[in-house]
Amino acid sequence: MINIFLASVMGTVLHLKRRCFACRREQVIKPSERHKTVKCKFCGANIQPSKN
Ligand SMILES: [Zn+2]
């Protein structure tokens, strides 16, 4: 049971990670911004939401 819980948490965290195409750094975005274009906090480039 604990493994299923951990797997779902990991999946959620990974889903909220987005890699900037400009500086190639990963960052965690807010759940509310999951389907929106966000600004990279490192270089300020717009990062499109992933298509899934
Ligand atoms: Zn960037």
mmCIF file of the protein (N, C-alpha, C, O) and its ligand, coordinates in Angstrom:
data_MODEL
# 
_entry.id   MODEL 
# 
loop_
_entity.id 
_entity.type 
_entity.pdbx_number_of_molecules 
1 polymer     1 
2 non-polymer 1 
# 
_entity_poly.entity_id                      1 
_entity_poly.type                           'polypeptide(L)' 
_entity_poly.nstd_linkage                   no 
_entity_poly.nstd_monomer                   no 
_entity_poly.pdbx_seq_one_letter_code       MINIFLASVMGTVLHLKRRCFACRREQVIKPSERHKTVKCKFCGANIQPSKN 
_entity_poly.pdbx_seq_one_letter_code_can   MINIFLASVMGTVLHLKRRCFACRREQVIKPSERHKTVKCKFCGANIQPSKN 
_entity_poly.pdbx_strand_id                 A 
# 
loop_
_entity_poly_seq.entity_id 
_entity_poly_seq.num 
_entity_poly_seq.mon_id 
_entity_poly_seq.hetero 
1 1  MET n 
1 2  ILE n 
1 3  ASN n 
1 4  ILE n 
1 5  PHE n 
1 6  LEU n 
1 7  ALA n 
1 8  SER n 
1 9  VAL n 
1 10 MET n 
1 11 GLY n 
1 12 THR n 
1 13 VAL n 
1 14 LEU n 
1 15 HIS n 
1 16 LEU n 
1 17 LYS n 
1 18 ARG n 
1 19 ARG n 
1 20 CYS n 
1 21 PHE n 
1 22 ALA n 
1 23 CYS n 
1 24 ARG n 
1 25 ARG n 
1 26 GLU n 
1 27 GLN n 
1 28 VAL n 
1 29 ILE n 
1 30 LYS n 
1 31 PRO n 
1 32 SER n 
1 33 GLU n 
1 34 ARG n 
1 35 HIS n 
1 36 LYS n 
1 37 THR n 
1 38 VAL n 
1 39 LYS n 
1 40 CYS n 
1 41 LYS n 
1 42 PHE n 
1 43 CYS n 
1 44 GLY n 
1 45 ALA n 
1 46 ASN n 
1 47 ILE n 
1 48 GLN n 
1 49 PRO n 
1 50 SER n 
1 51 LYS n 
1 52 ASN n 
# 
loop_
_struct_asym.id 
_struct_asym.entity_id 
A 1 
B 2 
# 
loop_
_chem_comp.id 
_chem_comp.type 
_chem_comp.mon_nstd_flag 
ALA 'L-peptide linking' y 
ARG 'L-peptide linking' y 
ASN 'L-peptide linking' y 
CYS 'L-peptide linking' y 
GLN 'L-peptide linking' y 
GLU 'L-peptide linking' y 
GLY 'peptide linking'   y 
HIS 'L-peptide linking' y 
ILE 'L-peptide linking' y 
LEU 'L-peptide linking' y 
LYS 'L-peptide linking' y 
MET 'L-peptide linking' y 
PHE 'L-peptide linking' y 
PRO 'L-peptide linking' y 
SER 'L-peptide linking' y 
THR 'L-peptide linking' y 
VAL 'L-peptide linking' y 
ZN  non-polymer         . 
# 
_pdbx_entity_nonpoly.entity_id   2 
_pdbx_entity_nonpoly.name        ? 
_pdbx_entity_nonpoly.comp_id     ZN 
# 
_pdbx_nonpoly_scheme.asym_id         B 
_pdbx_nonpoly_scheme.entity_id       2 
_pdbx_nonpoly_scheme.mon_id          ZN 
_pdbx_nonpoly_scheme.ndb_seq_num     1 
_pdbx_nonpoly_scheme.pdb_seq_num     101 
_pdbx_nonpoly_scheme.auth_seq_num    101 
_pdbx_nonpoly_scheme.pdb_mon_id      ZN 
_pdbx_nonpoly_scheme.auth_mon_id     ZN 
_pdbx_nonpoly_scheme.pdb_strand_id   A 
_pdbx_nonpoly_scheme.pdb_ins_code    . 
# 
loop_
_atom_site.group_PDB 
_atom_site.id 
_atom_site.type_symbol 
_atom_site.label_atom_id 
_atom_site.label_alt_id 
_atom_site.label_comp_id 
_atom_site.label_asym_id 
_atom_site.label_entity_id 
_atom_site.label_seq_id 
_atom_site.pdbx_PDB_ins_code 
_atom_site.Cartn_x 
_atom_site.Cartn_y 
_atom_site.Cartn_z 
_atom_site.occupancy 
_atom_site.B_iso_or_equiv 
_atom_site.pdbx_formal_charge 
_atom_site.auth_seq_id 
_atom_site.auth_comp_id 
_atom_site.auth_asym_id 
_atom_site.auth_atom_id 
_atom_site.pdbx_PDB_model_num 
ATOM   1   N  N  . MET A 1 1  ? 0.836  -1.214 0.000   1.00 0.00 ? 1   MET A N  1 
ATOM   2   C  CA . MET A 1 1  ? 0.000  0.000  0.000   1.00 0.00 ? 1   MET A CA 1 
ATOM   3   C  C  . MET A 1 1  ? 0.865  1.255  0.000   1.00 0.00 ? 1   MET A C  1 
ATOM   4   O  O  . MET A 1 1  ? 0.591  2.203  -0.736  1.00 0.00 ? 1   MET A O  1 
ATOM   5   N  N  . ILE A 1 2  ? 1.904  1.259  0.823   1.00 0.00 ? 2   ILE A N  1 
ATOM   6   C  CA . ILE A 1 2  ? 2.757  2.447  0.904   1.00 0.00 ? 2   ILE A CA 1 
ATOM   7   C  C  . ILE A 1 2  ? 3.470  2.689  -0.424  1.00 0.00 ? 2   ILE A C  1 
ATOM   8   O  O  . ILE A 1 2  ? 3.728  3.836  -0.792  1.00 0.00 ? 2   ILE A O  1 
ATOM   9   N  N  . ASN A 1 3  ? 3.789  1.615  -1.142  1.00 0.00 ? 3   ASN A N  1 
ATOM   10  C  CA . ASN A 1 3  ? 4.458  1.787  -2.431  1.00 0.00 ? 3   ASN A CA 1 
ATOM   11  C  C  . ASN A 1 3  ? 3.545  2.446  -3.452  1.00 0.00 ? 3   ASN A C  1 
ATOM   12  O  O  . ASN A 1 3  ? 3.989  3.264  -4.258  1.00 0.00 ? 3   ASN A O  1 
ATOM   13  N  N  . ILE A 1 4  ? 2.275  2.088  -3.416  1.00 0.00 ? 4   ILE A N  1 
ATOM   14  C  CA . ILE A 1 4  ? 1.318  2.697  -4.343  1.00 0.00 ? 4   ILE A CA 1 
ATOM   15  C  C  . ILE A 1 4  ? 1.186  4.190  -4.038  1.00 0.00 ? 4   ILE A C  1 
ATOM   16  O  O  . ILE A 1 4  ? 1.106  5.023  -4.941  1.00 0.00 ? 4   ILE A O  1 
ATOM   17  N  N  . PHE A 1 5  ? 1.165  4.499  -2.751  1.00 0.00 ? 5   PHE A N  1 
ATOM   18  C  CA . PHE A 1 5  ? 1.075  5.904  -2.352  1.00 0.00 ? 5   PHE A CA 1 
ATOM   19  C  C  . PHE A 1 5  ? 2.290  6.678  -2.841  1.00 0.00 ? 5   PHE A C  1 
ATOM   20  O  O  . PHE A 1 5  ? 2.160  7.754  -3.424  1.00 0.00 ? 5   PHE A O  1 
ATOM   21  N  N  . LEU A 1 6  ? 3.461  6.126  -2.601  1.00 0.00 ? 6   LEU A N  1 
ATOM   22  C  CA . LEU A 1 6  ? 4.696  6.800  -3.022  1.00 0.00 ? 6   LEU A CA 1 
ATOM   23  C  C  . LEU A 1 6  ? 4.745  6.974  -4.532  1.00 0.00 ? 6   LEU A C  1 
ATOM   24  O  O  . LEU A 1 6  ? 5.161  8.019  -5.031  1.00 0.00 ? 6   LEU A O  1 
ATOM   25  N  N  . ALA A 1 7  ? 4.320  5.947  -5.255  1.00 0.00 ? 7   ALA A N  1 
ATOM   26  C  CA . ALA A 1 7  ? 4.338  6.025  -6.716  1.00 0.00 ? 7   ALA A CA 1 
ATOM   27  C  C  . ALA A 1 7  ? 3.435  7.155  -7.200  1.00 0.00 ? 7   ALA A C  1 
ATOM   28  O  O  . ALA A 1 7  ? 3.788  7.870  -8.138  1.00 0.00 ? 7   ALA A O  1 
ATOM   29  N  N  . SER A 1 8  ? 2.287  7.320  -6.575  1.00 0.00 ? 8   SER A N  1 
ATOM   30  C  CA . SER A 1 8  ? 1.375  8.365  -7.023  1.00 0.00 ? 8   SER A CA 1 
ATOM   31  C  C  . SER A 1 8  ? 1.929  9.746  -6.677  1.00 0.00 ? 8   SER A C  1 
ATOM   32  O  O  . SER A 1 8  ? 1.757  10.699 -7.437  1.00 0.00 ? 8   SER A O  1 
ATOM   33  N  N  . VAL A 1 9  ? 2.591  9.846  -5.530  1.00 0.00 ? 9   VAL A N  1 
ATOM   34  C  CA . VAL A 1 9  ? 3.216  11.123 -5.160  1.00 0.00 ? 9   VAL A CA 1 
ATOM   35  C  C  . VAL A 1 9  ? 4.336  11.457 -6.133  1.00 0.00 ? 9   VAL A C  1 
ATOM   36  O  O  . VAL A 1 9  ? 4.448  12.592 -6.596  1.00 0.00 ? 9   VAL A O  1 
ATOM   37  N  N  . MET A 1 10 ? 5.157  10.473 -6.438  1.00 0.00 ? 10  MET A N  1 
ATOM   38  C  CA . MET A 1 10 ? 6.252  10.693 -7.379  1.00 0.00 ? 10  MET A CA 1 
ATOM   39  C  C  . MET A 1 10 ? 5.716  11.113 -8.742  1.00 0.00 ? 10  MET A C  1 
ATOM   40  O  O  . MET A 1 10 ? 6.256  12.015 -9.384  1.00 0.00 ? 10  MET A O  1 
ATOM   41  N  N  . GLY A 1 11 ? 4.659  10.454 -9.172  1.00 0.00 ? 11  GLY A N  1 
ATOM   42  C  CA . GLY A 1 11 ? 4.059  10.795 -10.454 1.00 0.00 ? 11  GLY A CA 1 
ATOM   43  C  C  . GLY A 1 11 ? 3.557  12.214 -10.474 1.00 0.00 ? 11  GLY A C  1 
ATOM   44  O  O  . GLY A 1 11 ? 3.712  12.922 -11.469 1.00 0.00 ? 11  GLY A O  1 
ATOM   45  N  N  . THR A 1 12 ? 2.957  12.633 -9.382  1.00 0.00 ? 12  THR A N  1 
ATOM   46  C  CA . THR A 1 12 ? 2.449  14.003 -9.303  1.00 0.00 ? 12  THR A CA 1 
ATOM   47  C  C  . THR A 1 12 ? 3.592  15.001 -9.346  1.00 0.00 ? 12  THR A C  1 
ATOM   48  O  O  . THR A 1 12 ? 3.518  16.013 -10.042 1.00 0.00 ? 12  THR A O  1 
ATOM   49  N  N  . VAL A 1 13 ? 4.635  14.716 -8.610  1.00 0.00 ? 13  VAL A N  1 
ATOM   50  C  CA . VAL A 1 13 ? 5.783  15.628 -8.578  1.00 0.00 ? 13  VAL A CA 1 
ATOM   51  C  C  . VAL A 1 13 ? 6.438  15.713 -9.946  1.00 0.00 ? 13  VAL A C  1 
ATOM   52  O  O  . VAL A 1 13 ? 6.774  16.799 -10.417 1.00 0.00 ? 13  VAL A O  1 
ATOM   53  N  N  . LEU A 1 14 ? 6.617  14.560 -10.579 1.00 0.00 ? 14  LEU A N  1 
ATOM   54  C  CA . LEU A 1 14 ? 7.261  14.554 -11.892 1.00 0.00 ? 14  LEU A CA 1 
ATOM   55  C  C  . LEU A 1 14 ? 6.413  15.289 -12.915 1.00 0.00 ? 14  LEU A C  1 
ATOM   56  O  O  . LEU A 1 14 ? 6.939  15.967 -13.797 1.00 0.00 ? 14  LEU A O  1 
ATOM   57  N  N  . HIS A 1 15 ? 5.110  15.152 -12.795 1.00 0.00 ? 15  HIS A N  1 
ATOM   58  C  CA . HIS A 1 15 ? 4.230  15.808 -13.750 1.00 0.00 ? 15  HIS A CA 1 
ATOM   59  C  C  . HIS A 1 15 ? 4.331  17.328 -13.638 1.00 0.00 ? 15  HIS A C  1 
ATOM   60  O  O  . HIS A 1 15 ? 4.070  18.049 -14.601 1.00 0.00 ? 15  HIS A O  1 
ATOM   61  N  N  . LEU A 1 16 ? 4.711  17.804 -12.457 1.00 0.00 ? 16  LEU A N  1 
ATOM   62  C  CA . LEU A 1 16 ? 4.790  19.245 -12.252 1.00 0.00 ? 16  LEU A CA 1 
ATOM   63  C  C  . LEU A 1 16 ? 6.187  19.795 -12.525 1.00 0.00 ? 16  LEU A C  1 
ATOM   64  O  O  . LEU A 1 16 ? 6.465  20.972 -12.295 1.00 0.00 ? 16  LEU A O  1 
ATOM   65  N  N  . LYS A 1 17 ? 7.041  18.934 -13.010 1.00 0.00 ? 17  LYS A N  1 
ATOM   66  C  CA . LYS A 1 17 ? 8.371  19.404 -13.385 1.00 0.00 ? 17  LYS A CA 1 
ATOM   67  C  C  . LYS A 1 17 ? 8.366  19.748 -14.864 1.00 0.00 ? 17  LYS A C  1 
ATOM   68  O  O  . LYS A 1 17 ? 7.804  19.023 -15.685 1.00 0.00 ? 17  LYS A O  1 
ATOM   69  N  N  . ARG A 1 18 ? 8.986  20.841 -15.180 1.00 0.00 ? 18  ARG A N  1 
ATOM   70  C  CA . ARG A 1 18 ? 9.043  21.231 -16.579 1.00 0.00 ? 18  ARG A CA 1 
ATOM   71  C  C  . ARG A 1 18 ? 10.447 21.721 -16.903 1.00 0.00 ? 18  ARG A C  1 
ATOM   72  O  O  . ARG A 1 18 ? 11.057 22.449 -16.120 1.00 0.00 ? 18  ARG A O  1 
ATOM   73  N  N  . ARG A 1 19 ? 10.945 21.323 -18.044 1.00 0.00 ? 19  ARG A N  1 
ATOM   74  C  CA . ARG A 1 19 ? 12.287 21.736 -18.439 1.00 0.00 ? 19  ARG A CA 1 
ATOM   75  C  C  . ARG A 1 19 ? 12.194 22.924 -19.377 1.00 0.00 ? 19  ARG A C  1 
ATOM   76  O  O  . ARG A 1 19 ? 11.435 22.917 -20.346 1.00 0.00 ? 19  ARG A O  1 
ATOM   77  N  N  . CYS A 1 20 ? 12.968 23.924 -19.075 1.00 0.00 ? 20  CYS A N  1 
ATOM   78  C  CA . CYS A 1 20 ? 13.020 25.105 -19.928 1.00 0.00 ? 20  CYS A CA 1 
ATOM   79  C  C  . CYS A 1 20 ? 13.793 24.780 -21.196 1.00 0.00 ? 20  CYS A C  1 
ATOM   80  O  O  . CYS A 1 20 ? 14.893 24.230 -21.133 1.00 0.00 ? 20  CYS A O  1 
ATOM   81  N  N  . PHE A 1 21 ? 13.224 25.118 -22.344 1.00 0.00 ? 21  PHE A N  1 
ATOM   82  C  CA . PHE A 1 21 ? 13.899 24.823 -23.610 1.00 0.00 ? 21  PHE A CA 1 
ATOM   83  C  C  . PHE A 1 21 ? 15.074 25.757 -23.834 1.00 0.00 ? 21  PHE A C  1 
ATOM   84  O  O  . PHE A 1 21 ? 15.995 25.434 -24.584 1.00 0.00 ? 21  PHE A O  1 
ATOM   85  N  N  . ALA A 1 22 ? 15.046 26.906 -23.191 1.00 0.00 ? 22  ALA A N  1 
ATOM   86  C  CA . ALA A 1 22 ? 16.095 27.907 -23.422 1.00 0.00 ? 22  ALA A CA 1 
ATOM   87  C  C  . ALA A 1 22 ? 17.341 27.631 -22.584 1.00 0.00 ? 22  ALA A C  1 
ATOM   88  O  O  . ALA A 1 22 ? 18.451 27.613 -23.115 1.00 0.00 ? 22  ALA A O  1 
ATOM   89  N  N  . CYS A 1 23 ? 17.168 27.418 -21.287 1.00 0.00 ? 23  CYS A N  1 
ATOM   90  C  CA . CYS A 1 23 ? 18.339 27.202 -20.435 1.00 0.00 ? 23  CYS A CA 1 
ATOM   91  C  C  . CYS A 1 23 ? 18.445 25.746 -19.987 1.00 0.00 ? 23  CYS A C  1 
ATOM   92  O  O  . CYS A 1 23 ? 19.419 25.358 -19.343 1.00 0.00 ? 23  CYS A O  1 
ATOM   93  N  N  . ARG A 1 24 ? 17.435 24.942 -20.332 1.00 0.00 ? 24  ARG A N  1 
ATOM   94  C  CA . ARG A 1 24 ? 17.452 23.497 -20.073 1.00 0.00 ? 24  ARG A CA 1 
ATOM   95  C  C  . ARG A 1 24 ? 17.510 23.158 -18.591 1.00 0.00 ? 24  ARG A C  1 
ATOM   96  O  O  . ARG A 1 24 ? 18.001 22.093 -18.216 1.00 0.00 ? 24  ARG A O  1 
ATOM   97  N  N  . ARG A 1 25 ? 17.025 24.034 -17.766 1.00 0.00 ? 25  ARG A N  1 
ATOM   98  C  CA . ARG A 1 25 ? 16.959 23.736 -16.334 1.00 0.00 ? 25  ARG A CA 1 
ATOM   99  C  C  . ARG A 1 25 ? 15.545 23.293 -15.985 1.00 0.00 ? 25  ARG A C  1 
ATOM   100 O  O  . ARG A 1 25 ? 14.564 23.782 -16.545 1.00 0.00 ? 25  ARG A O  1 
ATOM   101 N  N  . GLU A 1 26 ? 15.467 22.369 -15.060 1.00 0.00 ? 26  GLU A N  1 
ATOM   102 C  CA . GLU A 1 26 ? 14.155 21.882 -14.629 1.00 0.00 ? 26  GLU A CA 1 
ATOM   103 C  C  . GLU A 1 26 ? 13.661 22.707 -13.460 1.00 0.00 ? 26  GLU A C  1 
ATOM   104 O  O  . GLU A 1 26 ? 14.434 23.151 -12.612 1.00 0.00 ? 26  GLU A O  1 
ATOM   105 N  N  . GLN A 1 27 ? 12.365 22.899 -13.437 1.00 0.00 ? 27  GLN A N  1 
ATOM   106 C  CA . GLN A 1 27 ? 11.765 23.591 -12.319 1.00 0.00 ? 27  GLN A CA 1 
ATOM   107 C  C  . GLN A 1 27 ? 10.397 23.009 -12.041 1.00 0.00 ? 27  GLN A C  1 
ATOM   108 O  O  . GLN A 1 27 ? 9.742  22.471 -12.934 1.00 0.00 ? 27  GLN A O  1 
ATOM   109 N  N  . VAL A 1 28 ? 9.979  23.118 -10.813 1.00 0.00 ? 28  VAL A N  1 
ATOM   110 C  CA . VAL A 1 28 ? 8.663  22.627 -10.423 1.00 0.00 ? 28  VAL A CA 1 
ATOM   111 C  C  . VAL A 1 28 ? 7.685  23.774 -10.525 1.00 0.00 ? 28  VAL A C  1 
ATOM   112 O  O  . VAL A 1 28 ? 7.934  24.871 -10.025 1.00 0.00 ? 28  VAL A O  1 
ATOM   113 N  N  . ILE A 1 29 ? 6.557  23.507 -11.187 1.00 0.00 ? 29  ILE A N  1 
ATOM   114 C  CA . ILE A 1 29 ? 5.551  24.543 -11.354 1.00 0.00 ? 29  ILE A CA 1 
ATOM   115 C  C  . ILE A 1 29 ? 4.373  24.270 -10.430 1.00 0.00 ? 29  ILE A C  1 
ATOM   116 O  O  . ILE A 1 29 ? 4.227  23.172 -9.894  1.00 0.00 ? 29  ILE A O  1 
ATOM   117 N  N  . LYS A 1 30 ? 3.545  25.276 -10.255 1.00 0.00 ? 30  LYS A N  1 
ATOM   118 C  CA . LYS A 1 30 ? 2.377  25.115 -9.391  1.00 0.00 ? 30  LYS A CA 1 
ATOM   119 C  C  . LYS A 1 30 ? 1.344  24.236 -10.084 1.00 0.00 ? 30  LYS A C  1 
ATOM   120 O  O  . LYS A 1 30 ? 1.220  24.263 -11.309 1.00 0.00 ? 30  LYS A O  1 
ATOM   121 N  N  . PRO A 1 31 ? 0.598  23.451 -9.296  1.00 0.00 ? 31  PRO A N  1 
ATOM   122 C  CA . PRO A 1 31 ? -0.467 22.622 -9.896  1.00 0.00 ? 31  PRO A CA 1 
ATOM   123 C  C  . PRO A 1 31 ? -1.461 23.454 -10.687 1.00 0.00 ? 31  PRO A C  1 
ATOM   124 O  O  . PRO A 1 31 ? -1.987 22.989 -11.698 1.00 0.00 ? 31  PRO A O  1 
ATOM   125 N  N  . SER A 1 32 ? -1.728 24.672 -10.247 1.00 0.00 ? 32  SER A N  1 
ATOM   126 C  CA . SER A 1 32 ? -2.701 25.518 -10.943 1.00 0.00 ? 32  SER A CA 1 
ATOM   127 C  C  . SER A 1 32 ? -2.172 26.000 -12.282 1.00 0.00 ? 32  SER A C  1 
ATOM   128 O  O  . SER A 1 32 ? -2.941 26.450 -13.131 1.00 0.00 ? 32  SER A O  1 
ATOM   129 N  N  . GLU A 1 33 ? -0.855 25.909 -12.476 1.00 0.00 ? 33  GLU A N  1 
ATOM   130 C  CA . GLU A 1 33 ? -0.260 26.371 -13.734 1.00 0.00 ? 33  GLU A CA 1 
ATOM   131 C  C  . GLU A 1 33 ? 0.117  25.217 -14.649 1.00 0.00 ? 33  GLU A C  1 
ATOM   132 O  O  . GLU A 1 33 ? 0.847  25.388 -15.626 1.00 0.00 ? 33  GLU A O  1 
ATOM   133 N  N  . ARG A 1 34 ? -0.392 24.044 -14.315 1.00 0.00 ? 34  ARG A N  1 
ATOM   134 C  CA . ARG A 1 34 ? -0.002 22.834 -15.028 1.00 0.00 ? 34  ARG A CA 1 
ATOM   135 C  C  . ARG A 1 34 ? -0.358 22.904 -16.513 1.00 0.00 ? 34  ARG A C  1 
ATOM   136 O  O  . ARG A 1 34 ? 0.375  22.389 -17.357 1.00 0.00 ? 34  ARG A O  1 
ATOM   137 N  N  . HIS A 1 35 ? -1.491 23.546 -16.826 1.00 0.00 ? 35  HIS A N  1 
ATOM   138 C  CA . HIS A 1 35 ? -1.937 23.585 -18.221 1.00 0.00 ? 35  HIS A CA 1 
ATOM   139 C  C  . HIS A 1 35 ? -1.721 24.962 -18.837 1.00 0.00 ? 35  HIS A C  1 
ATOM   140 O  O  . HIS A 1 35 ? -2.294 25.281 -19.879 1.00 0.00 ? 35  HIS A O  1 
ATOM   141 N  N  . LYS A 1 36 ? -0.898 25.768 -18.193 1.00 0.00 ? 36  LYS A N  1 
ATOM   142 C  CA . LYS A 1 36 ? -0.665 27.109 -18.704 1.00 0.00 ? 36  LYS A CA 1 
ATOM   143 C  C  . LYS A 1 36 ? 0.788  27.274 -19.109 1.00 0.00 ? 36  LYS A C  1 
ATOM   144 O  O  . LYS A 1 36 ? 1.657  26.502 -18.704 1.00 0.00 ? 36  LYS A O  1 
ATOM   145 N  N  . THR A 1 37 ? 1.031  28.295 -19.913 1.00 0.00 ? 37  THR A N  1 
ATOM   146 C  CA . THR A 1 37 ? 2.404  28.664 -20.220 1.00 0.00 ? 37  THR A CA 1 
ATOM   147 C  C  . THR A 1 37 ? 2.969  29.417 -19.029 1.00 0.00 ? 37  THR A C  1 
ATOM   148 O  O  . THR A 1 37 ? 2.377  30.386 -18.554 1.00 0.00 ? 37  THR A O  1 
ATOM   149 N  N  . VAL A 1 38 ? 4.119  28.962 -18.553 1.00 0.00 ? 38  VAL A N  1 
ATOM   150 C  CA . VAL A 1 38 ? 4.727  29.610 -17.390 1.00 0.00 ? 38  VAL A CA 1 
ATOM   151 C  C  . VAL A 1 38 ? 6.059  30.230 -17.789 1.00 0.00 ? 38  VAL A C  1 
ATOM   152 O  O  . VAL A 1 38 ? 6.651  29.868 -18.806 1.00 0.00 ? 38  VAL A O  1 
ATOM   153 N  N  . LYS A 1 39 ? 6.511  31.156 -16.981 1.00 0.00 ? 39  LYS A N  1 
ATOM   154 C  CA . LYS A 1 39 ? 7.808  31.776 -17.232 1.00 0.00 ? 39  LYS A CA 1 
ATOM   155 C  C  . LYS A 1 39 ? 8.885  31.042 -16.458 1.00 0.00 ? 39  LYS A C  1 
ATOM   156 O  O  . LYS A 1 39 ? 8.714  30.708 -15.285 1.00 0.00 ? 39  LYS A O  1 
ATOM   157 N  N  . CYS A 1 40 ? 9.988  30.798 -17.129 1.00 0.00 ? 40  CYS A N  1 
ATOM   158 C  CA . CYS A 1 40 ? 11.126 30.172 -16.477 1.00 0.00 ? 40  CYS A CA 1 
ATOM   159 C  C  . CYS A 1 40 ? 11.646 31.106 -15.394 1.00 0.00 ? 40  CYS A C  1 
ATOM   160 O  O  . CYS A 1 40 ? 11.864 32.293 -15.635 1.00 0.00 ? 40  CYS A O  1 
ATOM   161 N  N  . LYS A 1 41 ? 11.843 30.555 -14.194 1.00 0.00 ? 41  LYS A N  1 
ATOM   162 C  CA . LYS A 1 41 ? 12.296 31.417 -13.108 1.00 0.00 ? 41  LYS A CA 1 
ATOM   163 C  C  . LYS A 1 41 ? 13.787 31.706 -13.189 1.00 0.00 ? 41  LYS A C  1 
ATOM   164 O  O  . LYS A 1 41 ? 14.309 32.541 -12.449 1.00 0.00 ? 41  LYS A O  1 
ATOM   165 N  N  . PHE A 1 42 ? 14.462 31.018 -14.085 1.00 0.00 ? 42  PHE A N  1 
ATOM   166 C  CA . PHE A 1 42 ? 15.901 31.243 -14.231 1.00 0.00 ? 42  PHE A CA 1 
ATOM   167 C  C  . PHE A 1 42 ? 16.213 32.260 -15.321 1.00 0.00 ? 42  PHE A C  1 
ATOM   168 O  O  . PHE A 1 42 ? 17.022 33.165 -15.112 1.00 0.00 ? 42  PHE A O  1 
ATOM   169 N  N  . CYS A 1 43 ? 15.574 32.119 -16.490 1.00 0.00 ? 43  CYS A N  1 
ATOM   170 C  CA . CYS A 1 43 ? 15.923 32.988 -17.609 1.00 0.00 ? 43  CYS A CA 1 
ATOM   171 C  C  . CYS A 1 43 ? 14.735 33.801 -18.125 1.00 0.00 ? 43  CYS A C  1 
ATOM   172 O  O  . CYS A 1 43 ? 14.927 34.700 -18.944 1.00 0.00 ? 43  CYS A O  1 
ATOM   173 N  N  . GLY A 1 44 ? 13.514 33.510 -17.668 1.00 0.00 ? 44  GLY A N  1 
ATOM   174 C  CA . GLY A 1 44 ? 12.365 34.310 -18.041 1.00 0.00 ? 44  GLY A CA 1 
ATOM   175 C  C  . GLY A 1 44 ? 11.695 33.905 -19.331 1.00 0.00 ? 44  GLY A C  1 
ATOM   176 O  O  . GLY A 1 44 ? 10.743 34.556 -19.762 1.00 0.00 ? 44  GLY A O  1 
ATOM   177 N  N  . ALA A 1 45 ? 12.178 32.823 -19.970 1.00 0.00 ? 45  ALA A N  1 
ATOM   178 C  CA . ALA A 1 45 ? 11.570 32.353 -21.206 1.00 0.00 ? 45  ALA A CA 1 
ATOM   179 C  C  . ALA A 1 45 ? 10.210 31.717 -20.910 1.00 0.00 ? 45  ALA A C  1 
ATOM   180 O  O  . ALA A 1 45 ? 9.991  31.179 -19.825 1.00 0.00 ? 45  ALA A O  1 
ATOM   181 N  N  . ASN A 1 46 ? 9.314  31.782 -21.872 1.00 0.00 ? 46  ASN A N  1 
ATOM   182 C  CA . ASN A 1 46 ? 8.027  31.128 -21.730 1.00 0.00 ? 46  ASN A CA 1 
ATOM   183 C  C  . ASN A 1 46 ? 8.180  29.639 -21.970 1.00 0.00 ? 46  ASN A C  1 
ATOM   184 O  O  . ASN A 1 46 ? 8.833  29.221 -22.927 1.00 0.00 ? 46  ASN A O  1 
ATOM   185 N  N  . ILE A 1 47 ? 7.579  28.841 -21.105 1.00 0.00 ? 47  ILE A N  1 
ATOM   186 C  CA . ILE A 1 47 ? 7.632  27.393 -21.266 1.00 0.00 ? 47  ILE A CA 1 
ATOM   187 C  C  . ILE A 1 47 ? 6.213  26.908 -21.502 1.00 0.00 ? 47  ILE A C  1 
ATOM   188 O  O  . ILE A 1 47 ? 5.318  27.114 -20.683 1.00 0.00 ? 47  ILE A O  1 
ATOM   189 N  N  . GLN A 1 48 ? 6.033  26.256 -22.646 1.00 0.00 ? 48  GLN A N  1 
ATOM   190 C  CA . GLN A 1 48 ? 4.714  25.729 -23.008 1.00 0.00 ? 48  GLN A CA 1 
ATOM   191 C  C  . GLN A 1 48 ? 4.359  24.528 -22.148 1.00 0.00 ? 48  GLN A C  1 
ATOM   192 O  O  . GLN A 1 48 ? 5.248  23.797 -21.713 1.00 0.00 ? 48  GLN A O  1 
ATOM   193 N  N  . PRO A 1 49 ? 3.063  24.311 -21.894 1.00 0.00 ? 49  PRO A N  1 
ATOM   194 C  CA . PRO A 1 49 ? 2.674  23.095 -21.204 1.00 0.00 ? 49  PRO A CA 1 
ATOM   195 C  C  . PRO A 1 49 ? 2.927  21.878 -22.056 1.00 0.00 ? 49  PRO A C  1 
ATOM   196 O  O  . PRO A 1 49 ? 2.822  21.933 -23.281 1.00 0.00 ? 49  PRO A O  1 
ATOM   197 N  N  . SER A 1 50 ? 3.260  20.776 -21.409 1.00 0.00 ? 50  SER A N  1 
ATOM   198 C  CA . SER A 1 50 ? 3.512  19.554 -22.162 1.00 0.00 ? 50  SER A CA 1 
ATOM   199 C  C  . SER A 1 50 ? 2.204  18.993 -22.694 1.00 0.00 ? 50  SER A C  1 
ATOM   200 O  O  . SER A 1 50 ? 1.149  19.205 -22.095 1.00 0.00 ? 50  SER A O  1 
ATOM   201 N  N  . LYS A 1 51 ? 2.259  18.287 -23.803 1.00 0.00 ? 51  LYS A N  1 
ATOM   202 C  CA . LYS A 1 51 ? 1.056  17.830 -24.481 1.00 0.00 ? 51  LYS A CA 1 
ATOM   203 C  C  . LYS A 1 51 ? 0.638  16.449 -24.016 1.00 0.00 ? 51  LYS A C  1 
ATOM   204 O  O  . LYS A 1 51 ? 0.786  15.474 -24.753 1.00 0.00 ? 51  LYS A O  1 
ATOM   205 N  N  . ASN A 1 52 ? 0.122  16.354 -22.813 1.00 0.00 ? 52  ASN A N  1 
ATOM   206 C  CA . ASN A 1 52 ? -0.446 15.063 -22.387 1.00 0.00 ? 52  ASN A CA 1 
ATOM   207 C  C  . ASN A 1 52 ? -1.477 15.257 -21.290 1.00 0.00 ? 52  ASN A C  1 
ATOM   208 O  O  . ASN A 1 52 ? -2.058 14.283 -20.810 1.00 0.00 ? 52  ASN A O  1 
HETATM 209 ZN ZN . ZN  B 2 .  ? 15.074 29.035 -18.662 1.00 0.00 2 101 ZN  A ZN 1 
# 
